[in-house]
Amino acid sequence: ANFLCCWPLYRVGGDVVVQQQLLMLDGIRESFSFERLEDFVDPRESIDEEGNAISEWTTTIHDVRCFLNLNK
């Protein structure tokens, strides 16, 4: 495949915003690495270039921490 699907998490105050993004591998000029995935994820935008709201989900940092602690 020439793309990867990812769900970056963006911290906004006490919340965490989740968006789905497609990483188009043919548009990456440098060598791709999963260890540096954050280097390839776009900054958070809430409106696309056509003025439409980008689908995103919001949760709290507390809930993310609880989820991570449950899965140790």
ABEGO torsion letter per residue (X at the ends): XABBBBBBBBBBEABBBBBBBBBBAAABABBBBAAAAAAABBBBBABBAAGBBBBBBBBBAAAAAAAAAAAX
